[in-house]
Structure formats: C-alpha cells, structure tokens
Amino acid sequence: MKAVVYKEPFRVAVENAPDPTIKHPNDAIIKITSSCICGSDLHMYEGRTAAAPGIVFGHENMGIIQEVGSAVTERKAGDRVVMPFNVACGFCKNCLGGFTGFCTTVNPGFAGGAYGYVAMGPWVGGQAEYLQVPYADFNCLPLPQGTEHEADFAMLADIFPTGYHGAELAGVRPGESVAVFGAGPVGLMAAYSCLLRGASEVFIVDHVAERLGKAQEIGATPINYDEGDPVQQIKDRRSGNGVDKGIDAVGYQATKAGSSAVGGEQDEAPNIVLNQLIDVVNPTGALGIPGLYVPSDPGGVDENAKRGALSINFGRLFEKGLRLGTGQCNVKQYNAYLRDLIIAGRAQPSFVVSHQVSLDQAPEAYVKFDRREEGYTKVILQP
C-alpha cells in the first residue's frame, strides 16, 4: 500500500509500505477514505521528537471496514467508521474509568497509545491506503453509510474531541467568558466547543491572519498578539476584567510576539502561554490545557525546555485559587456525542478544513501546512 513515511526533519515521502493484516482476532482492517494532517504530526515532521525515519504518520483516520477478525462481533465489513487517535483496549483500569487516552494495555510500560506517533506504541499510522485497528469493536465508532459529512466526521478522530476536551478541562459553563490561546485546528475547535456549551464571550489569541479570520467567522473575538500584550487586549475589551476560564491550545512550541506567522525561524517561549493564562483568568477560575507538552524536546530553547521543565508563575496561580486540568484527550468520552451533534445539524466542525488533497500530494501539503502557506489551516488526505 501507499503510505506517508517520515524520512528526516522537514521531509516525508509517499512510499510503498506493507499491507496491514489481521494479527489478532479482535483486529479490523480499514480502507482509509480520509486521514488528516495534525499539528502534532508537525512536531515529528520538524524533528522536535525522537521519531525515527521510517515511521508511517497518521492518527486521525476514518474509512470503511474491509475485514474483521473472528472475535469482532459488533463491527462488520462495509461499516463506515472513524477511529479515535487513542488506541485503547477497553478493559484496563484506565479504559474502564473512561481514560482511554491512558490505556495501559496497548503500549507496554507507558499509559497511552496512538497510531503513527513516536513513543505511542507499535501502531502504524493511517496516512495510507489501509490501517490495522486493534480491539475494533471498542475503537471503531460507527457512522451513517454513504459519504455525507465526510470532512465533519474526520474531525472526530482527534481535533473536535480534543477541542471539546479543553473546554471540559476548564469546566466551561453557559454564560461564561473564555480565552483560548492558539487558533490552530485544536484552538478553533476549543473555541467552537465553548460556544456550543453556551459561553457568552470567547476570545482567541494567535497571529496567523487566516486562523484569526476563521475564529471571527464562528463568533469568537480574534486577538492578534503581534499587536500588543494579549492579556491587556482582552482586559481592555472587558472593562479591565479578565475571563472566567482559559484554554491553552498551543503547547510547548509557543512563540513570542514578532515571530514569523508563516513558519521558518521562531522566537520560542514554551512557558509564555501558561503564564498569560494565569494572568488573564479571574480568581477561582480554571485552565484547560490540551496543548501538547513533552518531557523531551531536542529543539528546546534551553536545557530546561529540552527536558520539559518550564518556569510558570505558580505562586500567582495559587494566589488566585486557579484550577487546572491537562493531558491528552480521551476521545471515547466525547466522540459519539459529537457525532450525533453533526448528524443533527448542530455542529459542523469541517469549517476548519482548508484543503482536501490526494495522498500523493502529502509531501507538498506538509510543507505548506508547516509554513502556513496559502491558507493551510487543516488538511485532509484522501487515498
């Protein structure tokens, strides 16, 4: 089969890879119809992880079941399905508690597994023609037959649930005000989720024009941090007040004002968003942190950053009585609910999708997505 293979920093190629097979009676083989490029893929693409050449990328996958193992009872060949990026067993202590992002079965010695991602287990990615899915009854979310809502449903693999997870971590409630830092796909989904949950006012902070334009389209207030301190900009719009809740959808590659908005060299400050959130959220508020932070960053700005040790204003956090929640999304907690919102016409997360291209165009799409060229905000690859 054809697959997107990591070669070296800033280079992927579409190459032939082994076809997946049924390795366990609980497996299913999926013919991929849509697989998205994620901002998390860019961490590996840019050489900011320990990913080795040869890894097949792709953790946002949907398609049609081609074959199932003998132990699969709920799913069958021909079913249209989308898979959480979390690979999970469904029966370990964490899965039974709903924490499928921290499954202790699928990646021995580590809590959590994912397709096509460094250190997340042996699971081959789905930016390819076919994908092996373990524990298929648990991991395959059924979808209506046909092709309707293809781009919307593709968002259920990761970014729509992850954005919603940010709102859940922050405990966003109807009538509250929220500041979302980062207007990439997850940040836009976080802002969208806050609005779906009834937030009265949502600010979204970034400096990429296309992203801020998307934010405005959904009813959020865009804040360009190149035009001044985003904390002060938000407070100026709220008569000197901060906000009730805050969400970090940026993570460890956060940048300072004046950094390039079109890729290339960045002036990174991995703690800047966390400290700005501490400043802008009102006392007794809460922070949701779905943005990715890692314990090892080869490209870190200093020795502390390289080992994920960041300096945050913890005294201020304590003084304000702020709560915080963090960690990768447990997609299974949200994906069926969000699927049903899409089917009912209450949600259309595909507004973030800027490009749908063939699998063969993946190398070019990675370059443009990484450099934020030509309005690339979210890319779907279709074999």
C-alpha positions as CSV (number, residue, x, y, z in Angstrom):
1,M,0.0,0.0,0.0
2,K,1.0,3.7,-0.3
3,A,1.8,5.5,2.9
4,V,3.3,8.8,4.2
5,V,6.7,7.9,5.6
6,Y,8.9,10.2,7.7
7,K,12.4,10.5,6.2
8,E,14.1,13.3,8.1
9,P,13.3,16.7,9.6
10,F,11.1,18.6,7.2
11,R,10.7,15.7,4.7
12,V,8.2,13.0,4.2
13,A,7.6,10.8,1.2
14,V,4.8,8.7,-0.1
15,E,6.2,5.2,-0.4
16,N,5.1,1.5,-0.6
17,A,4.6,0.0,2.9
18,P,3.5,-3.5,4.0
19,D,-0.3,-4.0,3.8
20,P,-1.8,-4.5,7.3
21,T,-3.1,-7.9,8.2
22,I,-5.3,-9.4,10.9
23,K,-2.9,-10.1,13.7
24,H,-5.3,-10.8,16.5
25,P,-9.0,-12.0,16.4
26,N,-10.0,-8.5,17.7
27,D,-8.5,-6.7,14.7
28,A,-10.1,-5.0,11.8
29,I,-8.6,-3.7,8.5
30,I,-9.9,-0.3,7.4
31,K,-9.8,1.1,3.9
32,I,-9.0,4.7,4.6
33,T,-11.2,7.3,3.0
34,S,-9.9,10.3,5.0
35,S,-6.8,10.9,7.1
36,C,-5.9,14.3,8.4
37,I,-2.5,16.0,9.0
38,C,-2.4,17.2,12.6
39,G,-0.4,19.9,14.2
40,S,1.0,17.2,16.4
41,D,2.4,15.5,13.3
42,L,4.4,18.7,12.7
43,H,6.3,18.1,15.9
44,M,7.7,14.9,14.4
45,Y,8.0,16.4,10.9
46,E,10.1,19.2,12.3
47,G,12.4,16.9,14.2
48,R,11.2,18.0,17.6
49,T,10.7,14.5,18.8
50,A,12.6,11.2,18.9
51,A,10.7,9.9,15.9
52,A,12.9,7.6,13.7
53,P,12.9,7.7,9.9
54,G,10.5,5.1,8.6
55,I,7.5,5.8,10.8
56,V,4.2,6.0,9.0
57,F,2.3,9.1,10.1
58,G,-1.4,9.5,10.7
59,H,-3.5,9.3,13.8
60,E,-6.7,11.0,12.5
61,N,-8.3,8.2,10.5
62,M,-11.7,7.2,9.1
63,G,-12.8,4.7,6.4
64,I,-14.7,1.6,5.5
65,I,-14.1,-1.8,7.3
66,Q,-12.7,-4.3,4.8
67,E,-12.1,-7.3,7.0
68,V,-12.6,-8.2,10.7
69,G,-11.1,-10.8,12.9
70,S,-13.1,-13.8,14.3
71,A,-13.6,-12.1,17.7
72,V,-15.1,-8.9,16.3
73,T,-18.8,-9.1,16.9
74,E,-20.3,-5.5,16.7
75,R,-18.5,-4.2,13.6
76,K,-18.5,-5.8,10.2
77,A,-17.1,-5.4,6.7
78,G,-18.7,-2.5,4.9
79,D,-19.2,-0.4,8.0
80,R,-18.2,3.3,7.8
81,V,-16.2,4.1,10.9
82,V,-13.9,6.7,12.4
83,M,-11.2,5.8,14.9
84,P,-10.1,7.8,18.0
85,F,-6.4,8.7,17.7
86,N,-6.1,6.9,21.1
87,V,-5.5,3.2,20.6
88,A,-7.3,1.6,23.6
89,C,-8.2,-1.9,24.9
90,G,-11.5,-1.0,26.6
91,F,-10.9,-3.2,29.6
92,C,-7.9,-2.0,31.6
93,K,-8.4,0.1,34.7
94,N,-8.0,3.4,32.9
95,C,-10.2,2.5,30.0
96,L,-12.9,1.3,32.4
97,G,-12.7,4.6,34.1
98,G,-13.1,6.4,30.7
99,F,-9.5,7.4,30.4
100,T,-8.9,5.8,27.1
101,G,-6.0,8.2,26.3
102,F,-4.1,6.4,29.1
103,C,-4.7,2.8,28.3
104,T,-2.2,0.5,30.0
105,T,-2.6,-2.4,27.6
106,V,-1.7,-1.2,24.1
107,N,1.7,0.3,24.8
108,P,3.5,-1.7,27.5
109,G,5.4,0.4,30.0
110,F,3.5,3.6,29.1
111,A,0.0,4.8,29.7
112,G,-1.4,5.7,26.3
113,G,-1.2,4.6,22.7
114,A,-1.8,6.2,19.3
115,Y,-1.5,5.4,15.6
116,G,1.6,6.6,13.8
117,Y,3.1,8.6,16.7
118,V,6.5,8.4,18.3
119,A,6.6,6.5,21.7
120,M,2.9,5.7,21.4
121,G,3.2,2.0,20.7
122,P,3.7,-0.2,17.6
123,W,0.6,1.0,15.8
124,V,1.2,2.0,12.2
125,G,-0.4,5.3,11.1
126,G,-3.3,5.8,8.8
127,Q,-1.9,8.4,6.3
128,A,-2.0,5.4,4.0
129,E,-4.5,3.3,2.0
130,Y,-5.2,0.8,4.8
131,L,-5.0,0.6,8.6
132,Q,-4.9,-2.2,11.2
133,V,-7.2,-1.3,14.1
134,P,-6.9,-3.4,17.3
135,Y,-9.9,-4.0,19.6
136,A,-12.1,-3.0,16.7
137,D,-15.4,-3.3,18.5
138,F,-14.2,-0.7,21.0
139,N,-12.1,1.6,18.8
140,C,-14.3,1.9,15.7
141,L,-17.1,4.5,16.0
142,P,-19.9,3.6,13.6
143,L,-21.1,6.3,11.2
144,P,-24.0,6.6,8.8
145,Q,-23.4,4.9,5.5
146,G,-22.6,7.0,2.4
147,T,-20.3,10.0,2.0
148,E,-22.3,12.7,3.8
149,H,-20.4,14.7,6.4
150,E,-17.1,13.1,5.4
151,A,-15.0,16.1,6.4
152,D,-17.0,16.7,9.6
153,F,-16.7,13.1,10.7
154,A,-13.0,13.1,10.0
155,M,-12.7,15.7,12.7
156,L,-14.0,13.2,15.3
157,A,-10.7,11.3,15.3
158,D,-8.9,14.0,17.2
159,I,-9.4,17.7,16.9
160,F,-13.1,18.1,17.6
161,P,-13.0,15.9,20.7
162,T,-9.6,17.4,21.8
163,G,-11.0,21.0,21.5
164,Y,-14.1,19.9,23.4
165,H,-11.8,18.3,26.0
166,G,-10.1,21.7,26.5
167,A,-13.5,23.2,27.3
168,E,-14.3,20.2,29.6
169,L,-10.9,20.5,31.4
170,A,-11.6,24.2,32.0
171,G,-15.2,23.4,33.1
172,V,-16.7,26.0,30.7
173,R,-20.4,26.6,31.5
174,P,-23.2,28.6,29.9
175,G,-22.7,32.4,30.2
176,E,-19.0,32.3,31.0
177,S,-16.2,34.2,29.2
178,V,-13.2,32.2,27.9
179,A,-9.8,33.0,26.5
180,V,-8.4,30.4,24.1
181,F,-4.7,30.7,23.2
182,G,-3.9,29.3,19.8
183,A,-6.2,29.4,16.7
184,G,-4.8,26.3,15.0
185,P,-7.3,23.5,14.4
186,V,-7.5,22.4,18.1
187,G,-7.8,26.0,19.3
188,L,-10.6,26.7,16.8
189,M,-12.3,23.6,17.9
190,A,-11.9,24.6,21.5
191,A,-13.4,28.0,20.8
192,Y,-16.2,26.3,18.8
193,S,-16.9,23.9,21.7
194,C,-17.1,26.7,24.2
195,L,-19.7,28.4,22.1
196,L,-21.6,25.1,21.7
197,R,-21.5,24.8,25.5
198,G,-23.1,28.3,25.8
199,A,-20.1,30.6,26.6
200,S,-21.1,34.2,26.4
201,E,-17.8,35.5,25.0
202,V,-14.8,33.7,23.6
203,F,-11.5,35.4,22.8
204,I,-9.0,33.5,20.7
205,V,-5.3,34.5,20.6
206,D,-3.0,33.9,17.6
207,H,-1.2,35.9,15.0
208,V,-1.9,34.0,11.7
209,A,-4.4,36.0,9.7
210,E,-6.3,33.0,8.2
211,R,-6.7,31.5,11.6
212,L,-8.0,34.7,13.2
213,G,-10.4,35.1,10.3
214,K,-11.8,31.6,11.0
215,A,-12.2,32.5,14.6
216,Q,-14.2,35.6,13.8
217,E,-16.4,33.6,11.4
218,I,-17.6,31.3,14.2
219,G,-18.4,34.2,16.5
220,A,-15.2,34.4,18.6
221,T,-13.2,37.6,19.1
222,P,-9.8,37.4,17.5
223,I,-6.8,38.8,19.4
224,N,-3.5,39.3,17.5
225,Y,-0.6,39.0,19.9
226,D,1.7,40.8,17.5
227,E,-0.4,43.9,18.1
228,G,0.2,44.0,21.9
229,D,0.1,42.0,25.1
230,P,-2.9,39.7,24.6
231,V,-3.8,39.8,28.3
232,Q,-4.1,43.5,28.2
233,Q,-6.0,43.4,24.9
234,I,-8.6,41.1,26.5
235,K,-8.9,43.1,29.6
236,D,-9.3,46.3,27.6
237,R,-12.3,44.7,25.9
238,R,-13.8,43.7,29.2
239,S,-13.5,47.0,31.1
240,G,-10.4,45.9,32.9
241,N,-11.7,42.4,33.8
242,G,-10.2,39.1,32.9
243,V,-12.1,36.0,31.9
244,D,-13.8,33.1,33.7
245,K,-11.9,30.3,32.0
246,G,-8.8,29.8,29.8
247,I,-7.6,27.2,27.4
248,D,-4.1,26.5,26.1
249,A,-4.3,25.0,22.7
250,V,-0.7,25.9,21.8
251,G,1.7,23.8,23.9
252,Y,5.4,23.7,24.1
253,Q,6.2,25.5,20.8
254,A,4.6,28.7,21.9
255,T,6.2,31.8,20.4
256,K,6.7,35.5,21.3
257,A,5.3,38.5,19.5
258,G,7.1,39.3,16.3
259,S,7.8,35.6,15.4
260,S,7.1,34.7,11.8
261,A,3.5,33.9,11.2
262,V,4.4,31.9,8.1
263,G,6.7,29.3,9.5
264,G,10.5,29.4,9.5
265,E,12.5,30.6,12.4
266,Q,10.5,31.2,15.6
267,D,11.3,33.1,18.8
268,E,10.0,30.4,21.1
269,A,9.0,30.8,24.7
270,P,7.5,27.5,25.9
271,N,6.0,28.9,29.1
272,I,4.6,32.1,27.7
273,V,1.0,30.9,27.1
274,L,0.7,29.2,30.5
275,N,1.8,32.4,32.3
276,Q,-0.5,34.6,30.1
277,L,-3.4,32.3,31.0
278,I,-2.6,32.6,34.7
279,D,-2.7,36.4,34.3
280,V,-5.9,36.6,32.3
281,V,-8.1,34.2,34.1
282,N,-10.0,35.7,37.1
283,P,-9.5,34.4,40.6
284,T,-11.2,31.0,41.3
285,G,-11.3,30.3,37.5
286,A,-9.9,27.3,35.7
287,L,-7.4,26.5,33.0
288,G,-7.8,23.6,30.4
289,I,-4.5,22.6,28.8
290,P,-5.0,20.2,25.9
291,G,-2.0,21.8,24.1
292,L,0.9,19.3,23.9
293,Y,3.8,19.4,26.3
294,V,6.5,16.8,26.2
295,P,9.2,15.5,28.7
296,S,11.9,15.6,25.9
297,D,12.3,18.3,23.2
298,P,15.5,18.0,21.2
299,G,14.9,21.5,19.8
300,G,14.2,23.2,23.2
301,V,15.3,26.8,23.7
302,D,17.4,25.9,26.7
303,E,18.4,22.9,28.8
304,N,15.2,23.1,31.0
305,A,13.0,23.3,27.9
306,K,14.8,20.3,26.4
307,R,13.6,18.2,29.3
308,G,10.1,19.7,29.6
309,A,10.9,21.7,32.8
310,L,9.1,25.0,32.4
311,S,9.0,28.0,34.7
312,I,5.5,29.1,35.4
313,N,4.1,31.6,37.9
314,F,2.8,29.0,40.3
315,G,2.6,31.5,43.2
316,R,0.2,33.6,41.2
317,L,-1.7,30.5,40.2
318,F,-2.0,29.6,43.9
319,E,-2.9,33.1,45.0
320,K,-5.7,33.3,42.5
321,G,-7.1,29.9,43.5
322,L,-7.0,28.7,39.9
323,R,-7.7,25.1,39.0
324,L,-6.1,23.4,36.0
325,G,-6.6,20.2,34.0
326,T,-4.3,18.8,31.5
327,G,-3.5,15.7,29.5
328,Q,-4.3,14.3,26.1
329,C,-7.9,13.8,25.1
330,N,-9.9,10.6,26.0
331,V,-11.7,10.7,22.6
332,K,-14.2,8.0,23.5
333,Q,-15.7,10.2,26.2
334,Y,-16.9,12.6,23.5
335,N,-16.9,11.2,20.0
336,A,-20.4,9.6,19.9
337,Y,-22.0,12.7,21.4
338,L,-20.2,15.0,19.0
339,R,-21.0,12.6,16.1
340,D,-24.7,13.0,16.9
341,L,-24.4,16.8,17.0
342,I,-23.1,16.6,13.5
343,I,-25.8,14.3,12.3
344,A,-28.5,16.6,13.9
345,G,-27.0,19.6,12.1
346,R,-26.0,21.2,15.4
347,A,-22.2,21.1,14.7
348,Q,-20.1,21.5,11.6
349,P,-16.5,21.2,12.6
350,S,-15.3,21.0,9.0
351,F,-15.2,24.8,8.9
352,V,-11.6,24.4,9.9
353,V,-10.7,22.4,6.8
354,S,-8.9,24.4,4.2
355,H,-7.6,21.7,1.8
356,Q,-8.6,18.2,0.8
357,V,-5.9,16.6,-1.3
358,S,-4.8,13.2,-2.6
359,L,-2.4,11.0,-0.6
360,D,0.2,11.6,-3.3
361,Q,0.2,15.3,-2.5
362,A,1.1,14.7,1.2
363,P,4.8,15.9,0.9
364,E,3.7,19.2,-0.6
365,A,0.8,19.6,1.9
366,Y,3.2,19.0,4.9
367,V,5.5,21.8,3.6
368,K,2.6,24.3,3.2
369,F,0.8,23.3,6.4
370,D,4.1,23.7,8.4
371,R,4.8,27.1,6.8
372,R,1.1,28.1,7.0
373,E,1.1,28.9,3.3
374,E,-1.9,29.6,1.1
375,G,-4.3,29.5,3.9
376,Y,-3.4,26.0,5.0
377,T,-5.3,25.6,8.3
378,K,-6.4,21.9,8.2
379,V,-5.6,19.3,5.6
380,I,-7.4,16.1,4.8
381,L,-5.6,13.4,2.8
382,Q,-7.7,11.1,0.7
383,P,-6.1,8.0,-0.8
